[in-house]
Amino acid sequence: MNPATPLLIGRSSSHFTRVARIVAAELGVDLAFQPVYDLGSRDAADYGGNPAMKLPVLRLGAETVFGTENICRTLAERFPGGARILWTEQLPGSAARNAQEMVWHAMAAQVQLVFGTQAAGLPADNLYFAKAAEGMTQVLAWLDARIDDVLATLPQRELSLFEVTLFCLLEHLDFRPSVGWAEHPRLRAFAGDFAQRPSAGATAYRFDRPAV
Ligand SMILES: N[C@@H](CCC(=O)N[C@@H](CS)C(=O)NCC(=O)O)C(=O)O
């Protein structure tokens, strides 16, 4: 591998990892990829040194970057040639910023639900998960009611972090079902449109399997 090639440590099945991959693709940045096969590992070294044991992590030479948004911003700073991205602080007002907050919340809740009930096998009817699932259901209905208006208010852009995160969340709900979103036609339409982008097509969710 070229030592200058940025390395992303993550999972092809992870919605946070996919956000970073889509942003990299839109910026025209080639990323080397190091999959983390076992989310049960409790060794920070398996997570690129992230003490929180969370993914993704970016390595840029000797530099390490933790956190999806940090990674996206770092890539955009270092590789400014590609798509111009609209960041959270450039969203035009409370409606759009609230929508971004709801998407980040739902992404974290999806980790809670999938990791807690599907990976760790804890009971889904426990208050901790039941409340998270209800909150996620309400967030999806809230977003469906507002998405068209929010998108209409966004300034001219090639891409916004809001759209990338929302798309990665929605497709992840089909890949690792936790709560339904079949009844949300406006979100479906948004996801269908976004899925046409080459960056989305090149980053479809799948489970990484170690070579045997
Ligand atoms: N704040 C982190 C959250 C990332 C996150 O929750 N990643 C999930 C994978 S999709 C993870 O590391 N899960 C492992 C765990 O929760 O133990 C970010 O923005 O990157």
The ligand as a Gaussian input file, in Angstrom:
#p B3LYP/6-31G(d) Opt

LIG

0 1
 N      -19.370000       8.760000      17.789000
 C      -18.888000       7.669000      16.962000
 C      -19.885000       6.526000      17.003000
 C      -19.491000       5.381000      16.121000
 C      -20.185000       4.082000      16.451000
 O      -21.071000       3.986000      17.317000
 N      -19.757000       3.044000      15.720000
 C      -20.247000       1.721000      15.933000
 C      -20.191000       0.944000      14.631000
 S      -21.478000       1.452000      13.528000
 C      -19.366000       1.006000      16.916000
 O      -18.208000       1.321000      17.037000
 N      -19.951000       0.047000      17.638000
 C      -19.225000      -0.745000      18.589000
 C      -19.748000      -0.590000      19.969000
 O      -20.699000       0.187000      20.170000
 O      -19.208000      -1.231000      20.865000
 C      -18.645000       8.188000      15.545000
 O      -19.222000       9.225000      15.205000
 O      -17.873000       7.616000      14.791000

